[in-house]
Each structure stands twice: as C-alpha cells, then as structure tokens.
Amino acid sequence: MGGLVLLFLCWAVADATLYQDCGSVASDVEFTVEGCEVPPCVLPRGDVFQVDFKFTASRDTSTLTIGAWATIGGIEFPWEGIDTDGCHFTTCPITGGSVVHWTMPVEILTEYPAISVVVTFKLTDDAGDPQTCALLPVTIV
C-alpha cells in the first residue's frame, strides 16, 4: 500500500518544475516550464516554450501583472518584449480562494547570448502583492 501511495505522489508532481519560491502570497503554487523538470532548464535560442502557474488565489484581484527578468552578476535585466498583462493568459477578475491556471508562451530570441542565468517570473495582483513568484536557473544555448 505504501508503494502505491509513493507512486501516486511521484506521478502527481512529475510534470512540475523544481523552482525556488520568491514570496508568493497564493497557496498551492505549482510552476512548470515546458520540457523541464529539474533545473537548470536548457532553453535553445529560437524556441518557444510554455510557462505555467497553477495556484489558489489569496484574494480577489481584477488584474495580474507579469514581471519577468534575468539576473546576471546580481543585476536584473527585464525580459523585453513580453506581454505584461497577465489577464491575457487567464480569466480575470480572479476570486480569492479560486484555483487559477495561467499559461504563457515565451520565446527565446536568437539574439540572446548563450549564458546561464537565474530567471524570475512573478504575477502581481492589483494590491501590488506577488500572487506567484518563481526563481529558476536556466541555460540559454
């Protein structure tokens, strides 16, 4: 019986990506980067991949703002060109206590250098609090 429970738990989290939470106020936060379960995620230039948050909202909010940046040598560089309106990728308004599934395509531009960085993805509610925040090491190739 214990083996069956362990098998189920492994299956339940098999699709999620391991990441470091950076202050999410939502609960039950799951973060997934398509094709990556264990960091560093290897992201080829010229590819598009899906970034996904699933979470239970901590409060009502009519907006979600996307923040994404790479940290190189302690300096944050904004991820240029992304649509910062998180409601374009899920249904808003959001009710506190509801389960939210947010998915956004992200393109790795060919102009990006081949480099290893820490990427931050954050969804901020209309009170200015991070419903979700994930830090993830990535290697751009």
DRENGU-200656 format. One record per residue: residue number from 0; residue in three letters; x, y, z of N, C-alpha, C in turn. Coordinates in pm, 1 decimal. Atoms other than C-alpha are relative to their C-alpha. Layout:
<rs>
(NUM ALA (X Y Z) (X Y Z) (X Y Z))
...
</rs>
This chain:
<rs>
(0 MET (81.9 -119.6 0.0) (0.0 0.0 0.0) (86.7 126.6 0.0))
(1 GLY (-89.2 -115.4 -5.3) (284.6 243.0 87.8) (64.2 28.3 -134.3))
(2 GLY (-59.4 -16.7 132.2) (442.9 180.6 -252.8) (-96.5 64.7 -97.1))
(3 LEU (101.9 -58.1 86.4) (116.3 270.0 -425.1) (-14.7 149.8 27.9))
(4 VAL (9.2 -141.3 -36.7) (94.5 599.2 -233.3) (121.0 75.6 -53.5))
(5 LEU (-121.3 -63.7 50.6) (457.2 682.4 -322.4) (-6.5 15.6 -151.7))
(6 LEU (13.2 -6.2 145.2) (390.5 601.4 -688.6) (-94.7 112.0 -39.6))
(7 PHE (96.3 -104.7 30.8) (86.3 830.5 -687.9) (61.0 138.4 21.9))
(8 LEU (-61.6 -129.5 -28.2) (281.4 1116.8 -526.7) (102.4 37.2 -106.5))
(9 CYS (-98.7 -26.6 105.4) (561.9 1084.8 -782.5) (-69.0 38.3 -129.9))
(10 TRP (74.0 -30.3 122.1) (308.2 1086.1 -1065.3) (-61.9 138.7 7.9))
(11 ALA (70.2 -127.0 -16.5) (124.4 1387.6 -922.6) (91.7 119.3 -20.9))
(12 VAL (-91.0 -113.5 13.7) (434.9 1608.4 -923.3) (96.3 -15.1 -117.3))
(13 ALA (-96.2 29.0 106.2) (609.8 1461.5 -1227.0) (8.9 110.7 -103.5))
(14 ASP (-1.3 -102.0 102.8) (510.8 1747.8 -1457.9) (49.4 135.6 49.5))
(15 ALA (-41.1 -128.9 -54.1) (603.0 2034.8 -1224.8) (151.6 15.3 -9.6))
(16 THR (-141.9 -32.6 4.1) (940.1 2206.6 -1248.5) (44.9 38.2 140.9))
(17 LEU (-55.3 -41.5 -128.8) (1155.1 2235.6 -936.5) (44.0 145.7 -11.3))
(18 TYR (-32.6 -142.3 2.9) (1192.5 2604.9 -852.9) (10.4 51.1 143.1))
(19 GLN (-4.8 -64.3 -130.9) (1257.2 2842.4 -562.9) (-108.1 106.7 5.4))
(20 ASP (103.6 -101.4 -17.6) (958.6 3042.6 -439.6) (65.0 129.0 50.5))
(21 CYS (-58.7 -128.4 -39.8) (1036.7 3413.0 -402.0) (-105.2 94.8 56.6))
(22 GLY (94.6 -85.2 -71.4) (746.9 3537.1 -192.6) (-144.3 -8.1 -43.8))
(23 SER (139.4 14.9 42.6) (421.2 3403.8 -339.8) (-94.1 14.4 118.8))
(24 VAL (102.2 -8.6 -103.7) (115.5 3504.6 -134.7) (-113.3 -98.5 -26.6))
(25 ALA (98.2 103.7 32.2) (-103.0 3248.5 -314.2) (43.9 -130.6 65.6))
(26 SER (-34.3 131.4 -53.8) (-116.6 2891.3 -186.6) (-3.1 -103.2 -111.7))
(27 ASP (0.8 113.2 93.8) (-68.5 2557.2 -362.5) (60.4 37.4 -135.0))
(28 VAL (-61.6 -48.3 124.3) (161.5 2719.3 -620.4) (77.8 -112.6 -67.0))
(29 GLU (-76.3 91.6 85.2) (284.4 2491.4 -898.9) (54.1 82.2 -116.3))
(30 PHE (-64.4 -72.5 109.2) (526.7 2621.6 -1160.7) (56.8 -102.5 -96.0))
(31 THR (-46.7 94.6 100.5) (601.1 2441.5 -1484.7) (60.1 75.4 -118.2))
(32 VAL (-60.2 -46.3 124.4) (837.0 2518.3 -1769.6) (0.4 -120.7 -92.1))
(33 GLU (13.7 110.2 94.3) (759.7 2302.4 -2070.1) (135.2 -64.8 -29.5))
(34 GLY (-120.4 75.1 32.3) (1020.7 2031.1 -2114.2) (107.7 3.0 106.9))
(35 CYS (-101.2 -9.5 -105.7) (1199.7 2099.8 -1785.1) (-60.6 -39.3 133.5))
(36 GLU (44.0 39.8 -133.6) (1151.2 1916.7 -1458.1) (102.7 37.0 106.0))
(37 VAL (-107.3 -26.8 -95.5) (1489.5 1974.0 -1292.3) (92.0 107.4 -58.2))
(38 PRO (-89.2 -104.3 49.7) (1690.6 2296.0 -1327.1) (145.8 -42.3 5.9))
(39 PRO (35.9 -113.5 83.2) (1885.2 2432.2 -1483.3) (-75.0 -44.9 -125.5))
(40 CYS (74.9 28.4 122.2) (1634.7 2437.1 -1767.9) (85.2 43.7 -118.9))
(41 VAL (-77.8 -31.3 120.3) (1810.9 2425.9 -2104.9) (-97.6 51.5 -105.4))
(42 LEU (91.9 -67.0 91.1) (1640.0 2669.9 -2343.0) (73.9 39.7 -127.2))
(43 PRO (-66.3 -33.8 125.9) (1753.0 2674.2 -2706.9) (-51.2 132.5 -58.2))
(44 ARG (38.0 -124.4 66.6) (1756.4 3011.9 -2881.1) (-84.5 -32.3 -122.2))
(45 GLY (89.8 19.4 112.4) (1481.4 3043.6 -3137.7) (-121.7 -84.9 33.6))
(46 ASP (113.9 83.5 -40.3) (1243.4 2813.6 -2946.4) (-101.5 81.0 79.9))
(47 VAL (107.2 -54.1 -82.5) (911.5 2898.9 -2784.2) (-40.0 -109.9 96.6))
(48 PHE (41.0 98.4 -98.5) (815.3 2725.3 -2461.8) (-109.9 59.0 87.0))
(49 GLN (110.3 -42.8 -85.4) (518.7 2741.2 -2223.2) (46.4 12.0 144.9))
(50 VAL (-20.4 -19.7 -143.0) (548.8 2882.5 -1871.8) (-138.6 -5.8 63.0))
(51 ASP (131.6 26.2 -56.2) (266.5 2776.2 -1642.4) (2.3 14.5 152.3))
(52 PHE (24.6 -5.0 -144.3) (149.6 2870.9 -1292.8) (-139.3 -54.5 26.0))
(53 LYS (130.0 41.5 -51.4) (-132.2 2692.7 -1113.8) (4.1 32.7 148.6))
(54 PHE (-3.1 -44.1 -139.4) (-226.2 2842.0 -776.1) (-140.8 28.1 51.0))
(55 THR (124.2 -40.8 -64.5) (-502.6 2917.4 -529.1) (17.9 145.2 42.5))
(56 ALA (-14.0 -143.9 -23.6) (-551.7 3295.1 -522.7) (-26.3 34.6 146.4))
(57 SER (13.8 -39.0 -140.6) (-510.2 3457.8 -181.5) (-106.1 108.1 20.7))
(58 ARG (98.5 -108.1 -11.2) (-751.7 3744.3 -256.5) (-61.0 26.5 -136.7))
(59 ASP (60.2 -45.3 125.0) (-980.1 3893.8 -517.4) (96.2 96.5 -68.4))
(60 THR (-78.7 -96.7 76.6) (-799.6 4077.7 -794.1) (-61.2 12.4 -138.7))
(61 SER (53.2 -20.2 134.7) (-916.0 4231.1 -1119.9) (110.8 -0.5 -104.2))
(62 THR (-113.1 -0.8 93.3) (-566.4 4237.2 -1271.5) (110.8 -92.8 48.6))
(63 LEU (-126.6 68.0 -28.0) (-246.4 4035.1 -1288.0) (103.9 64.9 -90.3))
(64 THR (-108.0 -58.4 78.7) (76.9 4197.7 -1399.8) (117.2 -97.1 0.7))
(65 ILE (-111.1 93.5 14.3) (358.5 3980.2 -1532.0) (131.6 76.4 13.0))
(66 GLY (-136.5 -49.3 -8.2) (711.4 4054.4 -1427.0) (92.4 -116.2 -32.9))
(67 ALA (-96.7 104.6 34.8) (996.0 3855.7 -1581.0) (134.0 67.1 -25.8))
(68 TRP (-133.1 -55.8 19.8) (1366.4 3922.4 -1565.7) (105.6 -106.1 24.4))
(69 ALA (-116.1 87.2 -20.0) (1706.1 3756.6 -1575.8) (97.0 72.7 91.6))
(70 THR (-100.7 -57.5 -88.9) (1963.8 3812.9 -1304.0) (137.0 -52.0 -41.7))
(71 ILE (-135.4 33.2 44.3) (2323.4 3822.4 -1425.7) (96.6 82.0 84.6))
(72 GLY (-96.7 -69.5 -84.5) (2600.8 3906.5 -1181.5) (-65.2 93.9 100.1))
(73 GLY (69.8 -81.9 -97.6) (2347.7 4045.6 -934.4) (-80.4 114.5 -58.5))
(74 ILE (74.2 -107.3 66.7) (2194.9 4282.1 -1191.0) (-121.3 -60.1 -69.7))
(75 GLU (123.0 47.8 62.3) (1831.9 4236.4 -1301.3) (-20.0 66.4 -135.9))
(76 PHE (27.6 -47.0 135.2) (1760.2 4265.3 -1673.6) (-142.0 -40.6 -36.6))
(77 PRO (138.1 34.4 33.9) (1390.9 4287.1 -1772.6) (-6.4 -84.8 -126.2))
(78 TRP (22.1 84.2 117.2) (1264.1 4028.3 -2018.5) (-79.3 84.0 -99.0))
(79 GLU (61.3 -91.0 96.4) (1194.1 4261.3 -2309.2) (-95.1 -74.1 -93.4))
(80 GLY (89.9 51.6 102.1) (901.2 4204.7 -2540.3) (-112.7 -88.6 48.7))
(81 ILE (110.6 84.0 -45.1) (670.2 4003.0 -2315.0) (-122.9 86.5 26.0))
(82 ASP (126.8 -64.3 -31.2) (304.3 4094.2 -2274.7) (-14.3 -1.0 152.0))
(83 THR (2.9 -5.7 -146.0) (284.3 4214.4 -1912.8) (-140.5 -10.3 59.0))
(84 ASP (137.4 14.1 -49.3) (-96.0 4182.6 -1889.4) (-30.5 -147.8 21.8))
(85 GLY (23.1 140.0 -33.0) (-140.4 3851.1 -1708.7) (-140.3 -47.6 -29.5))
(86 CYS (138.0 38.4 30.2) (-514.4 3858.0 -1778.6) (-17.3 -42.1 -145.7))
(87 HIS (4.5 51.0 137.3) (-436.3 3788.5 -2145.6) (23.4 -150.5 -3.9))
(88 PHE (-36.1 141.4 -3.6) (-332.6 3438.0 -2032.9) (-80.4 -79.3 102.3))
(89 THR (95.4 65.7 -90.1) (-607.4 3355.9 -1779.7) (-123.4 88.6 5.7))
(90 THR (123.0 -77.2 -10.5) (-957.4 3475.8 -1697.1) (4.0 90.2 122.9))
(91 CYS (10.0 -96.8 -109.5) (-984.5 3791.8 -1486.2) (-140.0 59.4 -2.9))
(92 PRO (-60.4 -7.5 -132.1) (-1119.6 3903.5 -1245.5) (14.1 -137.8 64.8))
(93 ILE (-27.3 123.6 -73.7) (-995.9 3637.9 -1003.3) (-58.1 14.7 140.1))
(94 THR (60.2 1.2 -133.2) (-1179.9 3546.2 -684.7) (94.5 -67.3 98.5))
(95 GLY (-82.1 61.4 -103.8) (-984.9 3478.4 -365.7) (-49.8 -139.9 32.0))
(96 GLY (34.4 139.2 -27.5) (-976.8 3104.6 -294.7) (-21.8 -84.2 -124.0))
(97 SER (19.4 77.1 123.3) (-1024.6 3007.8 -659.1) (133.8 -52.4 -51.8))
(98 VAL (-119.7 57.7 61.6) (-778.1 2786.3 -845.8) (19.1 67.2 -135.5))
(99 VAL (-32.3 -73.3 122.2) (-608.2 2981.2 -1124.6) (103.6 -79.5 -78.0))
(100 HIS (-96.1 64.1 89.4) (-432.3 2825.0 -1422.9) (42.0 104.8 -102.6))
(101 TRP (-54.5 -105.2 85.7) (-209.7 3073.6 -1607.6) (111.9 -59.7 -84.6))
(102 THR (-101.3 53.5 91.6) (-6.4 2976.1 -1915.6) (36.3 106.7 -102.4))
(103 MET (-46.8 -99.4 95.2) (206.9 3199.2 -2136.7) (112.9 -57.4 -85.2))
(104 PRO (-114.1 39.3 83.0) (429.2 3125.5 -2437.4) (112.8 102.1 14.6))
(105 VAL (-117.5 -86.7 -11.8) (782.1 3263.7 -2402.7) (98.3 -38.8 -109.6))
(106 GLU (-95.8 24.6 108.0) (1020.3 3299.9 -2696.5) (141.3 32.4 47.3))
(107 ILE (-142.1 -24.3 -25.3) (1395.8 3265.9 -2653.7) (57.1 53.6 -130.8))
(108 LEU (-43.7 -64.1 124.2) (1519.3 3513.0 -2913.1) (139.3 -46.1 -40.5))
(109 THR (-130.7 42.4 50.8) (1811.9 3419.6 -3134.2) (108.7 101.0 37.1))
(110 GLU (-96.7 -103.6 -38.0) (1977.5 3748.4 -3026.8) (54.3 -19.4 141.8))
(111 TYR (-46.1 21.4 -137.0) (2009.8 3626.1 -2667.6) (134.0 -71.6 -2.0))
(112 PRO (-128.2 70.8 -6.5) (2362.3 3520.6 -2573.1) (-17.1 -138.1 62.8))
(113 ALA (-4.2 130.5 -67.5) (2440.3 3162.2 -2475.3) (56.4 27.2 139.2))
(114 ILE (-38.6 -39.4 -135.5) (2451.6 3209.2 -2098.1) (-85.1 -73.9 102.5))
(115 SER (77.0 54.1 -112.1) (2342.7 3066.5 -1764.8) (-42.6 116.3 88.9))
(116 VAL (56.0 -109.0 -80.2) (2114.9 3297.9 -1564.4) (-104.7 -55.5 95.6))
(117 VAL (115.8 31.2 -83.2) (1852.6 3293.6 -1291.7) (-113.9 87.7 -49.9))
(118 VAL (116.1 -71.6 51.7) (1511.4 3389.4 -1429.7) (-105.9 7.2 109.2))
(119 THR (110.5 -19.1 -93.7) (1229.8 3530.3 -1216.5) (-127.3 23.2 -79.5))
(120 PHE (134.1 -21.9 54.4) (862.6 3502.9 -1315.5) (-90.1 35.0 117.7))
(121 LYS (85.8 -45.4 -109.9) (614.1 3696.2 -1099.6) (-134.0 46.7 -56.2))
(122 LEU (133.5 -49.3 31.7) (237.8 3754.0 -1120.3) (-46.3 84.9 118.0))
(123 THR (35.0 -93.7 -105.9) (141.0 4062.8 -919.0) (-147.0 38.1 -10.8))
(124 ASP (142.7 -34.1 -0.7) (-219.7 4133.7 -814.0) (-19.1 151.4 7.1))
(125 ASP (24.5 -144.3 3.0) (-390.6 4473.9 -809.8) (28.2 69.5 133.1))
(126 ALA (-44.0 -59.3 -126.7) (-285.6 4526.6 -444.7) (152.3 14.0 4.1))
(127 GLY (-145.7 -9.2 6.8) (79.6 4503.4 -554.1) (73.2 -116.8 62.6))
(128 ASP (-61.9 117.7 -61.0) (140.5 4163.7 -392.7) (24.2 -109.7 -103.0))
(129 PRO (-28.5 108.6 94.8) (302.5 3870.7 -575.0) (-87.4 -122.5 29.4))
(130 GLN (77.3 123.1 -15.8) (34.7 3604.7 -610.6) (93.0 -118.8 -19.8))
(131 THR (-100.2 104.3 22.5) (314.7 3389.6 -754.5) (134.1 65.4 -28.4))
(132 CYS (-134.9 -45.2 31.7) (690.2 3431.4 -776.6) (91.3 -122.1 -0.2))
(133 ALA (-87.7 116.1 13.4) (938.4 3171.7 -900.7) (136.3 42.4 -52.6))
(134 LEU (-138.1 -16.1 46.7) (1317.6 3178.3 -936.6) (43.3 -131.8 -61.2))
(135 LEU (-37.0 121.5 70.4) (1458.8 2931.7 -1186.2) (132.4 18.4 -73.1))
(136 PRO (-122.9 -4.1 79.2) (1814.0 2869.7 -1310.1) (-26.0 -54.2 -140.9))
(137 VAL (12.8 45.2 138.2) (1821.7 2842.8 -1689.7) (133.2 16.2 -71.4))
(138 THR (-115.7 -11.5 87.7) (2088.8 2789.4 -1950.6) (-52.1 19.6 -141.2))
(139 ILE (40.0 -28.7 137.5) (2031.1 2950.7 -2289.2) (111.1 -50.9 -90.7))
(140 VAL (-98.4 59.1 91.4) (2203.1 2757.7 -2567.9) (-30.5 37.9 -143.4))
</rs>
